[in-house]
Amino acid sequence: MAQPESAQAAYDRYAAVYDEFNAQNNYELWLGEALLPELEKHGLQRGWALDVGCGTGRAFDPLLERGWEVVGCDVSAGMLAKAERKFGSRVPLHHFDAREFPAISPSGGASAEEAFDLVVILNDVINYLTEDGDLERLFAGVKRNLNRDHGLAIFDASTFALFQAVFTSKTSEEMNSRGFEWRGLTEQAMPGTVHEARLSGFKVETHVHRQRHWTAEEIKAALKANGLQVLAALGQSEENGRILLADPADEDKELKVVYIVAHA
């Protein structure tokens, strides 16, 4: 097993190539055209959105273009620096660990009395939380910042099928074709455990990514412990350039489960 490395250290190394590496991950298609309509089915009210683990701000444009006010936070200073270069003063940014973010005032005031209408936690954020108790700490921050009357939060969790596909001991041919090497370092994937992979290439400093597969039972227990309830748990897959969402989720077939939650 490779030397453990924090998500912060990994993403500071990753920041220079993050947008290029994820160019095929179309947030307009994913968040704008697939996820926001699902949220609207549960009464989403447009206003202030908090993007936790915002990275370089790839989720910002679909929200800004639909009239949202957006605030971002991330653990990686390198990722935030790229987001600031792209969005300037349009999106206030905060340097916080997802497990420790405080109540944030949407409009930048001294309190968070307004709270957020939407909290977004997308693209493996919860899977980079690897220690017991991490989910509870994340969801405590969500509860602190989510409008109690009508606020909604959305996050994705990678399925065990995805961990088996990308973290076992093999190299991704698709990534090799783009000048990167993603090599799984886990001999045998196990549900509910931590897995590792090494990312290298001529454009990025070699580093290790550590992610944990969280079971549905663990996720729901951590939400319940913080007074949050699951409104929907949708299996996500892709087909012919389309995002497909299925209810109920089938973790043996789909690569992600998307959770929509609110105050209980």
C-alpha positions as CSV (number, residue, x, y, z in Angstrom):
1,M,0.0,0.0,0.0
2,A,1.3,3.4,-0.9
3,Q,2.1,6.1,1.7
4,P,-1.2,7.7,2.8
5,E,-1.8,11.2,1.4
6,S,-4.4,13.7,2.3
7,A,-7.0,14.9,-0.1
8,Q,-5.6,18.4,0.4
9,A,-2.1,17.4,-0.7
10,A,-3.4,15.3,-3.6
11,Y,-5.6,18.1,-5.0
12,D,-2.9,20.7,-4.6
13,R,-0.8,18.6,-6.9
14,Y,-3.8,17.8,-9.1
15,A,-5.0,21.4,-9.5
16,A,-2.8,22.3,-12.5
17,V,-4.4,19.6,-14.7
18,Y,-7.7,19.2,-13.0
19,D,-9.9,20.9,-15.6
20,E,-8.1,19.1,-18.4
21,F,-8.2,15.7,-16.7
22,N,-12.0,16.2,-16.1
23,A,-12.8,17.7,-19.5
24,Q,-15.3,15.0,-20.3
25,N,-17.2,15.6,-17.1
26,N,-19.9,18.0,-18.4
27,Y,-21.4,19.9,-15.4
28,E,-24.0,21.6,-17.6
29,L,-25.2,18.2,-18.6
30,W,-24.9,16.7,-15.1
31,L,-25.9,19.4,-12.7
32,G,-27.7,21.8,-15.1
33,E,-29.8,19.4,-17.1
34,A,-30.1,16.3,-14.9
35,L,-29.7,17.1,-11.2
36,L,-31.4,20.5,-10.9
37,P,-34.6,19.3,-12.5
38,E,-34.6,16.4,-9.9
39,L,-34.2,18.9,-7.1
40,E,-37.0,21.0,-8.5
41,K,-39.3,18.0,-8.1
42,H,-38.6,18.3,-4.3
43,G,-39.4,22.0,-4.1
44,L,-36.1,23.6,-4.8
45,Q,-36.3,27.4,-4.5
46,R,-33.7,29.4,-6.4
47,G,-31.5,31.7,-4.3
48,W,-28.2,31.0,-2.6
49,A,-26.1,27.8,-3.3
50,L,-23.1,26.6,-1.3
51,D,-20.7,24.4,-3.3
52,V,-18.7,22.3,-0.8
53,G,-15.5,20.8,-2.3
54,C,-16.0,23.2,-5.2
55,G,-12.5,22.6,-6.7
56,T,-11.9,24.9,-9.7
57,G,-15.6,25.9,-9.8
58,R,-16.8,23.5,-12.5
59,A,-20.3,23.5,-10.9
60,F,-20.5,27.3,-10.8
61,D,-21.5,28.1,-14.4
62,P,-24.6,25.9,-14.5
63,L,-25.8,27.7,-11.3
64,L,-24.8,31.2,-12.2
65,E,-26.4,31.0,-15.7
66,R,-29.7,30.0,-14.0
67,G,-29.7,33.0,-11.7
68,W,-28.2,31.5,-8.6
69,E,-25.9,33.3,-6.2
70,V,-23.0,31.0,-5.4
71,V,-20.5,30.6,-2.6
72,G,-17.7,28.0,-2.9
73,C,-15.4,26.3,-0.4
74,D,-12.6,23.7,-0.7
75,V,-9.7,22.2,1.2
76,S,-7.2,22.8,-1.6
77,A,-5.7,26.2,-1.9
78,G,-4.4,25.2,-5.3
79,M,-7.9,24.4,-6.6
80,L,-9.4,27.6,-5.1
81,A,-6.7,29.7,-6.8
82,K,-7.8,28.3,-10.2
83,A,-11.4,29.0,-9.3
84,E,-10.6,32.6,-8.4
85,R,-8.8,33.1,-11.7
86,K,-11.8,31.9,-13.6
87,F,-14.6,33.6,-11.6
88,G,-13.0,36.5,-9.8
89,S,-15.4,38.3,-7.5
90,R,-18.5,36.7,-8.9
91,V,-18.2,33.8,-6.5
92,P,-16.9,34.3,-2.9
93,L,-14.5,31.5,-2.0
94,H,-13.6,30.0,1.4
95,H,-10.6,27.7,2.3
96,F,-12.3,25.1,4.6
97,D,-12.1,21.4,5.1
98,A,-15.5,19.8,4.3
99,R,-15.4,18.1,7.7
100,E,-15.0,21.5,9.5
101,F,-16.8,24.2,7.6
102,P,-18.6,26.6,9.9
103,A,-21.9,28.5,9.4
104,I,-21.3,30.7,6.4
105,S,-23.3,33.9,5.6
106,P,-24.4,33.7,2.0
107,S,-24.1,37.5,1.5
108,G,-20.8,37.8,3.4
109,G,-22.2,39.2,6.6
110,A,-21.3,38.3,10.2
111,S,-24.0,35.6,10.6
112,A,-25.6,32.8,8.5
113,E,-29.2,33.8,9.4
114,E,-30.2,33.7,5.7
115,A,-28.8,30.1,5.2
116,F,-28.5,28.4,1.9
117,D,-31.3,27.2,-0.3
118,L,-29.0,24.6,-1.9
119,V,-25.9,22.8,-0.7
120,V,-24.0,21.0,-3.5
121,I,-21.4,18.3,-2.7
122,L,-20.5,16.7,-6.0
123,N,-17.8,14.6,-7.7
124,D,-16.5,12.2,-5.1
125,V,-16.2,14.7,-2.2
126,I,-17.6,12.3,0.4
127,N,-15.5,9.4,-0.9
128,Y,-12.4,11.4,-0.1
129,L,-13.5,11.5,3.6
130,T,-11.9,8.2,4.8
131,E,-12.0,8.2,8.6
132,D,-14.8,7.0,10.9
133,G,-16.9,10.0,11.9
134,D,-16.0,12.0,8.8
135,L,-19.5,11.8,7.3
136,E,-21.1,13.0,10.6
137,R,-18.8,16.0,10.6
138,L,-19.6,16.8,7.0
139,F,-23.3,16.5,7.5
140,A,-23.1,18.7,10.7
141,G,-21.8,21.5,8.4
142,V,-24.5,20.9,5.9
143,K,-27.1,21.2,8.7
144,R,-25.5,24.4,10.0
145,N,-25.8,26.0,6.5
146,L,-29.0,24.6,5.1
147,N,-32.2,26.6,5.2
148,R,-34.4,24.8,7.7
149,D,-37.7,25.5,5.9
150,H,-37.0,24.6,2.3
151,G,-33.3,24.0,1.9
152,L,-32.1,21.0,-0.1
153,A,-28.6,19.3,-0.3
154,I,-27.4,17.0,-3.0
155,F,-24.3,14.8,-3.1
156,D,-23.0,11.8,-4.9
157,A,-21.4,8.6,-3.5
158,S,-19.4,6.2,-5.7
159,T,-20.8,2.6,-5.7
160,F,-18.7,-0.4,-4.9
161,A,-19.0,-1.3,-8.6
162,L,-17.0,1.9,-9.4
163,F,-14.4,1.1,-6.8
164,Q,-13.9,-2.4,-8.3
165,A,-13.5,-0.8,-11.7
166,V,-11.0,2.0,-10.9
167,F,-9.1,1.2,-7.8
168,T,-8.0,-2.4,-8.3
169,S,-4.5,-3.1,-9.7
170,K,-4.8,-2.1,-13.3
171,T,-4.1,0.9,-15.5
172,S,-6.8,2.9,-17.3
173,E,-6.2,2.8,-21.1
174,E,-8.5,5.8,-21.7
175,M,-6.4,7.9,-19.3
176,N,-3.2,6.7,-20.9
177,S,-4.4,7.9,-24.2
178,R,-4.6,11.4,-22.8
179,G,-1.2,11.5,-21.3
180,F,-2.1,10.4,-17.7
181,E,-1.7,7.2,-15.9
182,W,-4.2,6.2,-13.3
183,R,-3.2,2.9,-11.7
184,G,-5.2,1.2,-9.0
185,L,-3.2,0.2,-6.0
186,T,-5.8,-2.0,-4.2
187,E,-5.3,-5.7,-4.7
188,Q,-8.9,-6.6,-3.7
189,A,-11.7,-4.0,-3.3
190,M,-13.8,-4.4,-0.2
191,P,-17.1,-2.7,0.6
192,G,-16.8,0.0,3.3
193,T,-13.0,0.3,3.2
194,V,-10.3,2.7,1.9
195,H,-8.8,2.2,-1.6
196,E,-5.9,3.9,-3.3
197,A,-4.8,4.8,-6.8
198,R,-1.7,6.6,-8.2
199,L,-2.1,9.4,-10.7
200,S,1.0,10.4,-12.8
201,G,1.8,11.7,-16.2
202,F,4.0,14.3,-18.0
203,K,1.7,17.1,-16.9
204,V,1.2,16.3,-13.2
205,E,3.4,15.5,-10.2
206,T,2.8,11.9,-9.2
207,H,0.5,11.5,-6.3
208,V,-1.8,9.1,-4.6
209,H,-5.6,9.4,-4.2
210,R,-7.3,7.7,-1.3
211,Q,-11.0,7.2,-1.2
212,R,-13.4,5.2,1.0
213,H,-16.5,3.3,-0.2
214,W,-19.3,4.3,2.1
215,T,-22.2,1.9,2.3
216,A,-25.8,3.2,2.0
217,E,-26.4,2.2,5.6
218,E,-23.4,4.3,6.8
219,I,-24.5,7.3,4.8
220,K,-28.1,7.2,6.0
221,A,-27.0,6.7,9.6
222,A,-24.7,9.8,9.5
223,L,-27.5,11.9,8.0
224,K,-30.0,10.7,10.6
225,A,-27.5,11.5,13.4
226,N,-27.5,15.2,12.2
227,G,-31.3,15.5,11.8
228,L,-31.2,15.2,8.0
229,Q,-33.5,12.9,5.9
230,V,-33.1,11.3,2.5
231,L,-35.7,12.5,0.0
232,A,-34.3,10.5,-2.9
233,A,-31.4,8.1,-3.6
234,L,-31.0,7.8,-7.4
235,G,-28.7,5.5,-9.2
236,Q,-26.7,7.3,-11.9
237,S,-25.3,6.0,-15.1
238,E,-24.3,7.4,-18.5
239,E,-25.5,6.2,-21.9
240,N,-24.8,7.8,-25.3
241,G,-23.8,11.1,-23.8
242,R,-26.8,11.2,-21.5
243,I,-27.1,11.2,-17.7
244,L,-29.6,8.5,-16.6
245,L,-31.1,8.6,-13.1
246,A,-32.9,5.5,-11.7
247,D,-35.1,5.0,-8.7
248,P,-34.4,2.8,-6.8
249,A,-30.6,2.8,-7.2
250,D,-28.9,-0.5,-8.2
251,E,-25.3,-0.3,-6.8
252,D,-24.4,-3.5,-8.7
253,K,-25.1,-1.8,-12.0
254,E,-24.7,2.0,-11.5
255,L,-21.5,3.8,-10.7
256,K,-22.9,6.5,-8.5
257,V,-25.8,7.1,-6.1
258,V,-27.1,10.7,-5.9
259,Y,-28.7,11.6,-2.6
260,I,-31.2,14.5,-2.2
261,V,-31.6,15.4,1.5
262,A,-33.3,18.0,3.7
263,H,-33.9,18.8,7.3
264,A,-35.9,16.0,9.0
